[in-house]
Amino acid sequence: MNFQRAGEGTARDQPGPLIDVMMVILIFLMITTTYSKYTELQINLPTADAEKQLERANEITVLVSAQGST
């Protein structure tokens, strides 16, 4: 076993945590990119068969503001 006194060694001597984090990120990316092509769904959306609304030639629009002016 390698016992060190407090204050000896630096973060450069212990690359373990960084390697662990990078390995988890690498595994996560490999799994998500592998299954991303299977998540596509084939959906048949309905289409509208309604006729276009008729234009109202005799329609008048009146706008009134909060102060009462038109």
All heavy atoms as TSV, in Angstrom:
chain	resi	resn	atom	element	x	y	z
A	1	MET	N	N	0.837	-1.192	0.000
A	1	MET	CA	C	0.000	0.000	0.000
A	1	MET	C	C	0.874	1.245	0.000
A	1	MET	O	O	1.946	1.235	0.591
A	1	MET	CB	C	-0.891	0.010	1.231
A	1	MET	CG	C	-2.020	-1.003	1.148
A	1	MET	SD	S	-3.267	-0.697	2.348
A	1	MET	CE	C	-2.774	-1.858	3.596
A	2	ASN	N	N	0.357	2.275	-0.609
A	2	ASN	CA	C	1.109	3.508	-0.728
A	2	ASN	C	C	0.454	4.563	0.165
A	2	ASN	O	O	-0.557	5.138	-0.186
A	2	ASN	CB	C	1.125	3.965	-2.184
A	2	ASN	CG	C	2.002	5.182	-2.384
A	2	ASN	OD1	O	2.746	5.572	-1.494
A	2	ASN	ND2	N	1.910	5.781	-3.560
A	3	PHE	N	N	1.044	4.793	1.324
A	3	PHE	CA	C	0.520	5.807	2.241
A	3	PHE	C	C	1.280	7.093	2.038
A	3	PHE	O	O	2.504	7.102	1.978
A	3	PHE	CB	C	0.667	5.350	3.703
A	3	PHE	CG	C	-0.163	4.144	4.029
A	3	PHE	CD1	C	0.425	2.893	4.195
A	3	PHE	CD2	C	-1.526	4.260	4.163
A	3	PHE	CE1	C	-0.340	1.792	4.479
A	3	PHE	CE2	C	-2.296	3.156	4.454
A	3	PHE	CZ	C	-1.709	1.916	4.614
A	4	GLN	N	N	0.546	8.190	1.913
A	4	GLN	CA	C	1.182	9.489	1.746
A	4	GLN	C	C	0.766	10.385	2.895
A	4	GLN	O	O	-0.336	10.279	3.423
A	4	GLN	CB	C	0.762	10.130	0.428
A	4	GLN	CG	C	1.262	9.389	-0.794
A	4	GLN	CD	C	0.848	10.115	-2.069
A	4	GLN	OE1	O	0.124	11.092	-2.034
A	4	GLN	NE2	N	1.333	9.619	-3.194
A	5	ARG	N	N	1.645	11.292	3.241
A	5	ARG	CA	C	1.326	12.273	4.274
A	5	ARG	C	C	0.426	13.356	3.681
A	5	ARG	O	O	0.396	13.559	2.481
A	5	ARG	CB	C	2.597	12.916	4.804
A	5	ARG	CG	C	3.498	11.964	5.508
A	5	ARG	CD	C	4.681	12.705	6.037
A	5	ARG	NE	N	5.698	11.749	6.446
A	5	ARG	CZ	C	6.950	12.063	6.673
A	5	ARG	NH1	N	7.355	13.319	6.508
A	5	ARG	NH2	N	7.800	11.149	7.050
A	6	ALA	N	N	-0.279	14.039	4.547
A	6	ALA	CA	C	-1.146	15.133	4.091
A	6	ALA	C	C	-0.293	16.205	3.438
A	6	ALA	O	O	0.733	16.605	3.977
A	6	ALA	CB	C	-1.926	15.707	5.259
A	7	GLY	N	N	-0.696	16.668	2.279
A	7	GLY	CA	C	0.033	17.715	1.585
A	7	GLY	C	C	0.972	17.191	0.537
A	7	GLY	O	O	1.459	17.940	-0.282
A	8	GLU	N	N	1.281	15.912	0.568
A	8	GLU	CA	C	2.156	15.351	-0.455
A	8	GLU	C	C	1.327	14.956	-1.671
A	8	GLU	O	O	0.203	14.522	-1.547
A	8	GLU	CB	C	2.893	14.121	0.075
A	8	GLU	CG	C	3.957	14.448	1.076
A	8	GLU	CD	C	4.719	13.201	1.508
A	8	GLU	OE1	O	4.528	12.155	0.870
A	8	GLU	OE2	O	5.497	13.302	2.448
A	9	GLY	N	N	1.908	15.073	-2.814
A	9	GLY	CA	C	1.211	14.707	-4.043
A	9	GLY	C	C	0.332	15.846	-4.521
A	9	GLY	O	O	-0.068	16.726	-3.758
A	10	THR	N	N	0.049	15.821	-5.800
A	10	THR	CA	C	-0.806	16.849	-6.394
A	10	THR	C	C	-1.929	16.175	-7.162
A	10	THR	O	O	-1.999	14.965	-7.253
A	10	THR	CB	C	0.005	17.743	-7.361
A	10	THR	OG1	O	0.516	16.922	-8.399
A	10	THR	CG2	C	1.138	18.454	-6.642
A	11	ALA	N	N	-2.785	16.970	-7.719
A	11	ALA	CA	C	-3.889	16.428	-8.517
A	11	ALA	C	C	-3.364	15.746	-9.773
A	11	ALA	O	O	-4.010	14.879	-10.326
A	11	ALA	CB	C	-4.868	17.543	-8.883
A	12	ARG	N	N	-2.179	16.129	-10.232
A	12	ARG	CA	C	-1.601	15.505	-11.423
A	12	ARG	C	C	-1.188	14.064	-11.151
A	12	ARG	O	O	-1.094	13.268	-12.066
A	12	ARG	CB	C	-0.396	16.300	-11.897
A	12	ARG	CG	C	-0.760	17.670	-12.402
A	12	ARG	CD	C	0.453	18.408	-12.884
A	12	ARG	NE	N	0.099	19.790	-13.190
A	12	ARG	CZ	C	0.973	20.692	-13.544
A	12	ARG	NH1	N	2.247	20.390	-13.622
A	12	ARG	NH2	N	0.587	21.911	-13.809
A	13	ASP	N	N	-0.938	13.756	-9.901
A	13	ASP	CA	C	-0.556	12.392	-9.550
A	13	ASP	C	C	-1.747	11.449	-9.524
A	13	ASP	O	O	-1.572	10.245	-9.506
A	13	ASP	CB	C	0.122	12.367	-8.172
A	13	ASP	CG	C	1.437	13.126	-8.181
A	13	ASP	OD1	O	2.022	13.291	-9.261
A	13	ASP	OD2	O	1.865	13.562	-7.100
A	14	GLN	N	N	-2.976	11.980	-9.523
A	14	GLN	CA	C	-4.170	11.157	-9.390
A	14	GLN	C	C	-5.162	11.451	-10.522
A	14	GLN	O	O	-6.113	12.190	-10.346
A	14	GLN	CB	C	-4.828	11.412	-8.037
A	14	GLN	CG	C	-3.899	11.146	-6.874
A	14	GLN	CD	C	-4.487	11.611	-5.566
A	14	GLN	OE1	O	-5.581	12.133	-5.543
A	14	GLN	NE2	N	-3.763	11.428	-4.491
A	15	PRO	N	N	-4.963	10.890	-11.697
A	15	PRO	CA	C	-5.875	11.156	-12.814
A	15	PRO	C	C	-7.132	10.289	-12.791
A	15	PRO	O	O	-7.931	10.347	-13.691
A	15	PRO	CB	C	-5.016	10.828	-14.032
A	15	PRO	CG	C	-4.125	9.746	-13.544
A	15	PRO	CD	C	-3.831	10.093	-12.095
A	16	GLY	N	N	-7.323	9.478	-11.780
A	16	GLY	CA	C	-8.424	8.524	-11.711
A	16	GLY	C	C	-9.800	9.118	-11.873
A	16	GLY	O	O	-10.563	8.674	-12.734
A	17	PRO	N	N	-10.204	10.107	-11.101
A	17	PRO	CA	C	-11.573	10.640	-11.218
A	17	PRO	C	C	-11.885	11.218	-12.591
A	17	PRO	O	O	-12.985	11.037	-13.104
A	17	PRO	CB	C	-11.625	11.728	-10.147
A	17	PRO	CG	C	-10.598	11.322	-9.156
A	17	PRO	CD	C	-9.504	10.667	-9.958
A	18	LEU	N	N	-10.936	11.886	-13.214
A	18	LEU	CA	C	-11.182	12.454	-14.541
A	18	LEU	C	C	-11.370	11.346	-15.566
A	18	LEU	O	O	-12.253	11.429	-16.427
A	18	LEU	CB	C	-10.030	13.372	-14.955
A	18	LEU	CG	C	-10.174	14.033	-16.326
A	18	LEU	CD1	C	-11.417	14.904	-16.356
A	18	LEU	CD2	C	-8.954	14.843	-16.659
A	19	ILE	N	N	-10.585	10.316	-15.476
A	19	ILE	CA	C	-10.718	9.188	-16.407
A	19	ILE	C	C	-12.064	8.505	-16.203
A	19	ILE	O	O	-12.728	8.124	-17.177
A	19	ILE	CB	C	-9.551	8.198	-16.214
A	19	ILE	CG1	C	-8.259	8.840	-16.693
A	19	ILE	CG2	C	-9.811	6.902	-16.957
A	19	ILE	CD1	C	-7.022	8.025	-16.427
A	20	ASP	N	N	-12.507	8.364	-14.968
A	20	ASP	CA	C	-13.799	7.734	-14.688
A	20	ASP	C	C	-14.944	8.544	-15.289
A	20	ASP	O	O	-15.869	7.984	-15.895
A	20	ASP	CB	C	-14.009	7.586	-13.184
A	20	ASP	CG	C	-13.060	6.559	-12.579
A	20	ASP	OD1	O	-12.512	5.737	-13.333
A	20	ASP	OD2	O	-12.881	6.593	-11.336
A	21	VAL	N	N	-14.897	9.844	-15.144
A	21	VAL	CA	C	-15.951	10.708	-15.682
A	21	VAL	C	C	-15.969	10.631	-17.204
A	21	VAL	O	O	-17.032	10.510	-17.825
A	21	VAL	CB	C	-15.755	12.167	-15.205
A	21	VAL	CG1	C	-16.674	13.113	-15.952
A	21	VAL	CG2	C	-15.987	12.261	-13.706
A	22	MET	N	N	-14.795	10.679	-17.816
A	22	MET	CA	C	-14.732	10.606	-19.269
A	22	MET	C	C	-15.225	9.257	-19.782
A	22	MET	O	O	-15.882	9.185	-20.824
A	22	MET	CB	C	-13.295	10.869	-19.755
A	22	MET	CG	C	-12.808	12.278	-19.454
A	22	MET	SD	S	-13.832	13.559	-20.180
A	22	MET	CE	C	-13.445	13.341	-21.884
A	23	MET	N	N	-14.943	8.180	-19.052
A	23	MET	CA	C	-15.407	6.860	-19.467
A	23	MET	C	C	-16.928	6.773	-19.399
A	23	MET	O	O	-17.566	6.231	-20.299
A	23	MET	CB	C	-14.781	5.781	-18.575
A	23	MET	CG	C	-15.160	4.375	-18.987
A	23	MET	SD	S	-14.596	3.946	-20.635
A	23	MET	CE	C	-12.891	3.631	-20.315
A	24	VAL	N	N	-17.533	7.335	-18.361
A	24	VAL	CA	C	-18.991	7.324	-18.242
A	24	VAL	C	C	-19.622	8.147	-19.363
A	24	VAL	O	O	-20.609	7.734	-19.971
A	24	VAL	CB	C	-19.426	7.856	-16.856
A	24	VAL	CG1	C	-20.913	8.108	-16.802
A	24	VAL	CG2	C	-19.006	6.877	-15.770
A	25	ILE	N	N	-19.051	9.290	-19.683
A	25	ILE	CA	C	-19.575	10.118	-20.770
A	25	ILE	C	C	-19.446	9.389	-22.101
A	25	ILE	O	O	-20.365	9.397	-22.924
A	25	ILE	CB	C	-18.849	11.482	-20.813
A	25	ILE	CG1	C	-19.228	12.305	-19.589
A	25	ILE	CG2	C	-19.171	12.239	-22.097
A	25	ILE	CD1	C	-18.442	13.581	-19.444
A	26	LEU	N	N	-18.318	8.724	-22.325
A	26	LEU	CA	C	-18.115	7.982	-23.563
A	26	LEU	C	C	-19.127	6.845	-23.702
A	26	LEU	O	O	-19.736	6.673	-24.760
A	26	LEU	CB	C	-16.698	7.424	-23.609
A	26	LEU	CG	C	-16.346	6.598	-24.842
A	26	LEU	CD1	C	-16.366	7.484	-26.079
A	26	LEU	CD2	C	-15.007	5.935	-24.666
A	27	ILE	N	N	-19.355	6.096	-22.631
A	27	ILE	CA	C	-20.327	5.004	-22.672
A	27	ILE	C	C	-21.729	5.547	-22.923
A	27	ILE	O	O	-22.493	4.996	-23.720
A	27	ILE	CB	C	-20.267	4.185	-21.370
A	27	ILE	CG1	C	-18.946	3.427	-21.303
A	27	ILE	CG2	C	-21.438	3.221	-21.269
A	27	ILE	CD1	C	-18.676	2.778	-19.977
A	28	PHE	N	N	-22.085	6.650	-22.266
A	28	PHE	CA	C	-23.404	7.260	-22.457
A	28	PHE	C	C	-23.604	7.679	-23.914
A	28	PHE	O	O	-24.644	7.408	-24.516
A	28	PHE	CB	C	-23.560	8.469	-21.528
A	28	PHE	CG	C	-24.822	9.231	-21.753
A	28	PHE	CD1	C	-26.027	8.755	-21.294
A	28	PHE	CD2	C	-24.799	10.442	-22.437
A	28	PHE	CE1	C	-27.202	9.454	-21.511
A	28	PHE	CE2	C	-25.957	11.147	-22.653
A	28	PHE	CZ	C	-27.156	10.651	-22.194
A	29	LEU	N	N	-22.596	8.311	-24.510
A	29	LEU	CA	C	-22.726	8.754	-25.900
A	29	LEU	C	C	-22.806	7.569	-26.861
A	29	LEU	O	O	-23.553	7.614	-27.841
A	29	LEU	CB	C	-21.556	9.666	-26.274
A	29	LEU	CG	C	-21.556	11.032	-25.609
A	29	LEU	CD1	C	-20.278	11.795	-25.949
A	29	LEU	CD2	C	-22.773	11.828	-26.008
A	30	MET	N	N	-22.059	6.520	-26.584
A	30	MET	CA	C	-22.111	5.344	-27.452
A	30	MET	C	C	-23.486	4.693	-27.415
A	30	MET	O	O	-24.016	4.287	-28.447
A	30	MET	CB	C	-21.036	4.338	-27.019
A	30	MET	CG	C	-19.636	4.783	-27.351
A	30	MET	SD	S	-18.364	3.746	-26.650
A	30	MET	CE	C	-18.776	2.151	-27.288
A	31	ILE	N	N	-24.088	4.610	-26.251
A	31	ILE	CA	C	-25.399	3.976	-26.127
A	31	ILE	C	C	-26.486	4.835	-26.768
A	31	ILE	O	O	-27.334	4.334	-27.494
A	31	ILE	CB	C	-25.726	3.693	-24.654
A	31	ILE	CG1	C	-24.812	2.585	-24.137
A	31	ILE	CG2	C	-27.179	3.298	-24.469
A	31	ILE	CD1	C	-24.913	2.350	-22.648
A	32	THR	N	N	-26.463	6.131	-26.527
A	32	THR	CA	C	-27.520	6.993	-27.064
A	32	THR	C	C	-27.435	7.114	-28.583
A	32	THR	O	O	-28.454	7.202	-29.246
A	32	THR	CB	C	-27.481	8.391	-26.435
A	32	THR	OG1	O	-26.178	8.947	-26.617
A	32	THR	CG2	C	-27.827	8.331	-24.967
A	33	THR	N	N	-26.239	7.119	-29.152
A	33	THR	CA	C	-26.159	7.209	-30.611
A	33	THR	C	C	-26.521	5.889	-31.265
A	33	THR	O	O	-26.997	5.867	-32.395
A	33	THR	CB	C	-24.755	7.639	-31.068
A	33	THR	OG1	O	-23.785	6.738	-30.524
A	33	THR	CG2	C	-24.446	9.043	-30.626
A	34	THR	N	N	-26.324	4.779	-30.580
A	34	THR	CA	C	-26.680	3.479	-31.138
A	34	THR	C	C	-28.187	3.318	-31.238
A	34	THR	O	O	-28.704	2.838	-32.242
A	34	THR	CB	C	-26.109	2.350	-30.255
A	34	THR	OG1	O	-24.698	2.499	-30.188
A	34	THR	CG2	C	-26.437	0.991	-30.830
A	35	TYR	N	N	-28.917	3.734	-30.223
A	35	TYR	CA	C	-30.353	3.536	-30.196
A	35	TYR	C	C	-31.141	4.702	-30.788
A	35	TYR	O	O	-32.346	4.642	-30.872
A	35	TYR	CB	C	-30.830	3.282	-28.762
A	35	TYR	CG	C	-30.375	1.947	-28.250
A	35	TYR	CD1	C	-29.456	1.861	-27.214
A	35	TYR	CD2	C	-30.846	0.777	-28.806
A	35	TYR	CE1	C	-29.026	0.637	-26.745
A	35	TYR	CE2	C	-30.425	-0.449	-28.352
A	35	TYR	CZ	C	-29.509	-0.522	-27.320
A	35	TYR	OH	O	-29.092	-1.725	-26.871
A	36	SER	N	N	-30.492	5.767	-31.203
A	36	SER	CA	C	-31.229	6.913	-31.729
A	36	SER	C	C	-31.928	6.580	-33.043
A	36	SER	O	O	-32.964	7.141	-33.354
A	36	SER	CB	C	-30.298	8.105	-31.909
A	36	SER	OG	O	-29.333	7.819	-32.890
A	37	LYS	N	N	-31.400	5.659	-33.840
A	37	LYS	CA	C	-32.043	5.333	-35.105
A	37	LYS	C	C	-33.271	4.457	-34.919
A	37	LYS	O	O	-34.100	4.359	-35.803
A	37	LYS	CB	C	-31.054	4.657	-36.047
A	37	LYS	CG	C	-30.484	3.362	-35.534
A	37	LYS	CD	C	-29.452	2.808	-36.491
A	37	LYS	CE	C	-28.783	1.572	-35.905
A	37	LYS	NZ	N	-27.729	1.070	-36.756
A	38	TYR	N	N	-33.432	3.829	-33.761
A	38	TYR	CA	C	-34.591	2.986	-33.505
A	38	TYR	C	C	-35.750	3.764	-32.884
A	38	TYR	O	O	-36.824	3.228	-32.719
A	38	TYR	CB	C	-34.216	1.828	-32.583
A	38	TYR	CG	C	-33.185	0.912	-33.192
A	38	TYR	CD1	C	-31.932	0.789	-32.630
A	38	TYR	CD2	C	-33.466	0.194	-34.344
A	38	TYR	CE1	C	-30.982	-0.036	-33.187
A	38	TYR	CE2	C	-32.521	-0.624	-34.917
A	38	TYR	CZ	C	-31.274	-0.749	-34.332
A	38	TYR	OH	O	-30.341	-1.554	-34.892
A	39	THR	N	N	-35.536	5.019	-32.531
A	39	THR	CA	C	-36.584	5.795	-31.876
A	39	THR	C	C	-37.503	6.495	-32.879
A	39	THR	O	O	-38.441	7.156	-32.476
A	39	THR	CB	C	-35.980	6.849	-30.938
A	39	THR	OG1	O	-35.123	7.706	-31.685
A	39	THR	CG2	C	-35.186	6.191	-29.824
A	40	GLU	N	N	-37.230	6.368	-34.153
A	40	GLU	CA	C	-38.080	7.006	-35.152
A	40	GLU	C	C	-39.417	6.280	-35.232
A	40	GLU	O	O	-39.474	5.060	-35.300
A	40	GLU	CB	C	-37.402	6.969	-36.516
A	40	GLU	CG	C	-36.111	7.729	-36.560
A	40	GLU	CD	C	-35.390	7.576	-37.884
A	40	GLU	OE1	O	-35.975	6.970	-38.806
A	40	GLU	OE2	O	-34.267	8.060	-37.986
A	41	LEU	N	N	-40.482	7.027	-35.212
A	41	LEU	CA	C	-41.822	6.457	-35.295
A	41	LEU	C	C	-42.421	6.782	-36.656
A	41	LEU	O	O	-42.287	7.894	-37.158
A	41	LEU	CB	C	-42.718	7.022	-34.200
A	41	LEU	CG	C	-42.314	6.724	-32.765
A	41	LEU	CD1	C	-43.253	7.441	-31.812
A	41	LEU	CD2	C	-42.344	5.231	-32.507
A	42	GLN	N	N	-43.086	5.815	-37.238
A	42	GLN	CA	C	-43.791	6.041	-38.490
A	42	GLN	C	C	-45.240	6.395	-38.153
A	42	GLN	O	O	-46.015	5.545	-37.735
A	42	GLN	CB	C	-43.734	4.782	-39.355
A	42	GLN	CG	C	-42.329	4.379	-39.752
A	42	GLN	CD	C	-41.663	5.431	-40.627
A	42	GLN	OE1	O	-42.321	6.106	-41.410
A	42	GLN	NE2	N	-40.361	5.571	-40.476
A	43	ILE	N	N	-45.578	7.664	-38.300
A	43	ILE	CA	C	-46.912	8.147	-37.947
A	43	ILE	C	C	-47.603	8.621	-39.219
A	43	ILE	O	O	-47.050	9.415	-39.984
A	43	ILE	CB	C	-46.829	9.301	-36.933
A	43	ILE	CG1	C	-46.159	8.816	-35.655
A	43	ILE	CG2	C	-48.208	9.841	-36.628
A	43	ILE	CD1	C	-45.920	9.914	-34.652
A	44	ASN	N	N	-48.812	8.144	-39.430
A	44	ASN	CA	C	-49.623	8.607	-40.556
A	44	ASN	C	C	-50.564	9.689	-40.042
A	44	ASN	O	O	-51.530	9.399	-39.344
A	44	ASN	CB	C	-50.416	7.450	-41.159
A	44	ASN	CG	C	-49.506	6.409	-41.753
A	44	ASN	OD1	O	-48.451	6.742	-42.271
A	44	ASN	ND2	N	-49.889	5.150	-41.658
A	45	LEU	N	N	-50.266	10.935	-40.377
A	45	LEU	CA	C	-51.085	12.047	-39.920
A	45	LEU	C	C	-52.319	12.180	-40.804
A	45	LEU	O	O	-52.264	11.963	-42.020
A	45	LEU	CB	C	-50.274	13.337	-39.957
A	45	LEU	CG	C	-49.062	13.374	-39.029
A	45	LEU	CD1	C	-48.285	14.665	-39.249
A	45	LEU	CD2	C	-49.492	13.247	-37.585
A	46	PRO	N	N	-53.451	12.561	-40.213
A	46	PRO	CA	C	-54.664	12.735	-41.009
A	46	PRO	C	C	-54.574	13.994	-41.873
A	46	PRO	O	O	-53.876	14.942	-41.553
A	46	PRO	CB	C	-55.764	12.878	-39.950
A	46	PRO	CG	C	-55.063	13.372	-38.738
A	46	PRO	CD	C	-53.687	12.777	-38.782
A	47	THR	N	N	-55.299	13.981	-42.967
A	47	THR	CA	C	-55.347	15.144	-43.835
A	47	THR	C	C	-56.739	15.767	-43.772
A	47	THR	O	O	-57.728	15.080	-43.529
A	47	THR	CB	C	-55.040	14.760	-45.290
A	47	THR	OG1	O	-55.971	13.768	-45.700
A	47	THR	CG2	C	-53.630	14.210	-45.420
A	48	ALA	N	N	-56.802	17.066	-43.991
A	48	ALA	CA	C	-58.075	17.781	-43.932
A	48	ALA	C	C	-58.755	17.727	-45.293
A	48	ALA	O	O	-58.137	17.984	-46.327
A	48	ALA	CB	C	-57.854	19.225	-43.512
A	49	ASP	N	N	-60.053	17.396	-45.296
A	49	ASP	CA	C	-60.824	17.342	-46.538
A	49	ASP	C	C	-61.888	18.441	-46.598
A	49	ASP	O	O	-62.747	18.419	-47.469
A	49	ASP	CB	C	-61.510	15.973	-46.662
A	49	ASP	CG	C	-60.502	14.849	-46.833
A	49	ASP	OD1	O	-59.414	15.121	-47.381
A	49	ASP	OD2	O	-60.788	13.725	-46.405
A	50	ALA	N	N	-61.828	19.395	-45.682
A	50	ALA	CA	C	-62.840	20.451	-45.638
A	50	ALA	C	C	-62.598	21.466	-46.747
A	50	ALA	O	O	-61.478	21.679	-47.203
A	50	ALA	CB	C	-62.803	21.148	-44.287
A	51	GLU	N	N	-63.666	22.107	-47.168
A	51	GLU	CA	C	-63.565	23.141	-48.199
A	51	GLU	C	C	-63.090	24.443	-47.555
A	51	GLU	O	O	-63.249	24.676	-46.357
A	51	GLU	CB	C	-64.928	23.362	-48.855
A	51	GLU	CG	C	-65.427	22.156	-49.620
A	51	GLU	CD	C	-66.790	22.411	-50.237
A	51	GLU	OE1	O	-67.229	23.580	-50.241
A	51	GLU	OE2	O	-67.401	21.446	-50.703
A	52	LYS	N	N	-62.521	25.310	-48.379
A	52	LYS	CA	C	-62.069	26.602	-47.902
A	52	LYS	C	C	-63.279	27.451	-47.521
A	52	LYS	O	O	-64.306	27.428	-48.215
A	52	LYS	CB	C	-61.268	27.304	-49.002
A	52	LYS	CG	C	-60.628	28.577	-48.560
A	52	LYS	CD	C	-59.795	29.177	-49.686
A	52	LYS	CE	C	-59.195	30.493	-49.244
A	52	LYS	NZ	N	-58.414	31.116	-50.320
A	53	GLN	N	N	-63.155	28.197	-46.410
A	53	GLN	CA	C	-64.276	29.034	-45.967
A	53	GLN	C	C	-64.540	30.133	-46.994
A	53	GLN	O	O	-63.613	30.676	-47.598
A	53	GLN	CB	C	-63.965	29.680	-44.625
A	53	GLN	CG	C	-63.989	28.713	-43.466
A	53	GLN	CD	C	-63.795	29.447	-42.140
A	53	GLN	OE1	O	-63.396	30.602	-42.104
A	53	GLN	NE2	N	-64.074	28.768	-41.060
A	54	LEU	N	N	-65.800	30.427	-47.166
A	54	LEU	CA	C	-66.189	31.480	-48.095
A	54	LEU	C	C	-65.861	32.843	-47.505
A	54	LEU	O	O	-65.994	33.074	-46.303
A	54	LEU	CB	C	-67.688	31.387	-48.385
A	54	LEU	CG	C	-68.163	30.070	-49.010
A	54	LEU	CD1	C	-69.675	30.076	-49.124
A	54	LEU	CD2	C	-67.519	29.889	-50.374
A	55	GLU	N	N	-65.436	33.761	-48.373
A	55	GLU	CA	C	-65.152	35.115	-47.914
A	55	GLU	C	C	-66.465	35.858	-47.717
A	55	GLU	O	O	-67.405	35.715	-48.493
A	55	GLU	CB	C	-64.289	35.846	-48.940
A	55	GLU	CG	C	-62.912	35.251	-49.078
A	55	GLU	CD	C	-62.059	36.052	-50.056
A	55	GLU	OE1	O	-62.372	37.233	-50.286
A	55	GLU	OE2	O	-61.107	35.474	-50.577
A	56	ARG	N	N	-66.514	36.631	-46.661
A	56	ARG	CA	C	-67.728	37.389	-46.361
A	56	ARG	C	C	-67.571	38.806	-46.921
A	56	ARG	O	O	-66.876	39.637	-46.353
A	56	ARG	CB	C	-67.957	37.424	-44.856
A	56	ARG	CG	C	-68.140	36.042	-44.270
A	56	ARG	CD	C	-68.329	36.106	-42.795
A	56	ARG	NE	N	-68.342	34.778	-42.216
A	56	ARG	CZ	C	-68.359	34.534	-40.928
A	56	ARG	NH1	N	-68.360	35.530	-40.067
A	56	ARG	NH2	N	-68.370	33.309	-40.480
A	57	ALA	N	N	-68.238	39.077	-48.010
A	57	ALA	CA	C	-68.087	40.369	-48.685
A	57	ALA	C	C	-68.751	41.501	-47.907
A	57	ALA	O	O	-68.300	42.638	-47.955
A	57	ALA	CB	C	-68.679	40.290	-50.080
A	58	ASN	N	N	-69.827	41.230	-47.167
A	58	ASN	CA	C	-70.570	42.286	-46.476
A	58	ASN	C	C	-70.171	42.390	-44.999
A	58	ASN	O	O	-70.913	42.941	-44.198
A	58	ASN	CB	C	-72.065	42.020	-46.577
A	58	ASN	CG	C	-72.548	42.094	-48.013
A	58	ASN	OD1	O	-71.974	42.824	-48.812
A	58	ASN	ND2	N	-73.561	41.325	-48.347
A	59	GLU	N	N	-69.035	41.908	-44.625
A	59	GLU	CA	C	-68.613	41.930	-43.220
A	59	GLU	C	C	-67.891	43.237	-42.919
A	59	GLU	O	O	-67.058	43.705	-43.688
A	59	GLU	CB	C	-67.674	40.746	-42.950
A	59	GLU	CG	C	-67.249	40.642	-41.504
A	59	GLU	CD	C	-66.396	39.402	-41.272
A	59	GLU	OE1	O	-66.548	38.426	-42.010
A	59	GLU	OE2	O	-65.592	39.449	-40.354
A	60	ILE	N	N	-68.227	43.833	-41.763
A	60	ILE	CA	C	-67.598	45.072	-41.317
A	60	ILE	C	C	-66.970	44.806	-39.949
A	60	ILE	O	O	-67.610	44.269	-39.056
A	60	ILE	CB	C	-68.625	46.221	-41.197
A	60	ILE	CG1	C	-69.252	46.499	-42.561
A	60	ILE	CG2	C	-67.965	47.470	-40.631
A	60	ILE	CD1	C	-70.381	47.512	-42.506
A	61	THR	N	N	-65.704	45.213	-39.799
A	61	THR	CA	C	-65.003	45.025	-38.533
A	61	THR	C	C	-64.861	46.381	-37.865
A	61	THR	O	O	-64.377	47.344	-38.470
A	61	THR	CB	C	-63.603	44.421	-38.778
A	61	THR	OG1	O	-63.763	43.204	-39.496
A	61	THR	CG2	C	-62.908	44.135	-37.479
A	62	VAL	N	N	-65.290	46.468	-36.587
A	62	VAL	CA	C	-65.199	47.708	-35.823
A	62	VAL	C	C	-64.283	47.452	-34.638
A	62	VAL	O	O	-64.527	46.548	-33.842
A	62	VAL	CB	C	-66.589	48.182	-35.338
A	62	VAL	CG1	C	-66.455	49.448	-34.521
A	62	VAL	CG2	C	-67.528	48.380	-36.510
A	63	LEU	N	N	-63.242	48.266	-34.500
A	63	LEU	CA	C	-62.319	48.159	-33.379
A	63	LEU	C	C	-62.514	49.360	-32.473
A	63	LEU	O	O	-62.541	50.499	-32.932
A	63	LEU	CB	C	-60.877	48.123	-33.883
A	63	LEU	CG	C	-60.510	46.964	-34.801
A	63	LEU	CD1	C	-59.104	47.127	-35.324
A	63	LEU	CD2	C	-60.662	45.654	-34.062
A	64	VAL	N	N	-62.633	49.106	-31.172
A	64	VAL	CA	C	-62.818	50.176	-30.190
A	64	VAL	C	C	-61.684	50.054	-29.181
A	64	VAL	O	O	-61.462	48.997	-28.599
A	64	VAL	CB	C	-64.180	50.071	-29.494
A	64	VAL	CG1	C	-64.355	51.192	-28.472
A	64	VAL	CG2	C	-65.314	50.085	-30.513
A	65	SER	N	N	-60.952	51.163	-28.952
A	65	SER	CA	C	-59.863	51.138	-27.976
A	65	SER	C	C	-60.416	51.308	-26.564
A	65	SER	O	O	-61.589	51.573	-26.361
A	65	SER	CB	C	-58.852	52.254	-28.293
A	65	SER	OG	O	-59.457	53.507	-28.056
A	66	ALA	N	N	-59.552	51.190	-25.564
A	66	ALA	CA	C	-59.968	51.320	-24.163
A	66	ALA	C	C	-60.440	52.744	-23.843
A	66	ALA	O	O	-61.238	52.953	-22.936
A	66	ALA	CB	C	-58.814	50.936	-23.243
A	67	GLN	N	N	-59.955	53.735	-24.638
A	67	GLN	CA	C	-60.379	55.117	-24.405
A	67	GLN	C	C	-61.688	55.434	-25.121
A	67	GLN	O	O	-62.236	56.525	-24.990
A	67	GLN	CB	C	-59.292	56.101	-24.915
A	67	GLN	CG	C	-58.022	56.118	-24.080
A	67	GLN	CD	C	-57.113	54.938	-24.387
A	67	GLN	OE1	O	-57.221	54.325	-25.441
A	67	GLN	NE2	N	-56.248	54.609	-23.458
A	68	GLY	N	N	-62.218	54.526	-25.892
A	68	GLY	CA	C	-63.505	54.732	-26.530
A	68	GLY	C	C	-63.402	55.232	-27.960
A	68	GLY	O	O	-64.416	55.461	-28.612
A	69	SER	N	N	-62.210	55.431	-28.478
A	69	SER	CA	C	-62.102	55.899	-29.862
A	69	SER	C	C	-62.166	54.726	-30.820
A	69	SER	O	O	-61.805	53.603	-30.478
A	69	SER	CB	C	-60.781	56.662	-30.054
A	69	SER	OG	O	-59.700	55.794	-29.797
A	70	THR	N	N	-62.662	54.974	-32.030
A	70	THR	CA	C	-62.814	53.907	-33.018
A	70	THR	C	C	-61.742	54.002	-34.062
A	70	THR	O	O	-61.122	54.983	-34.303
A	70	THR	CB	C	-64.187	53.966	-33.701
A	70	THR	OG1	O	-64.314	55.265	-34.281
A	70	THR	CG2	C	-65.250	53.700	-32.737
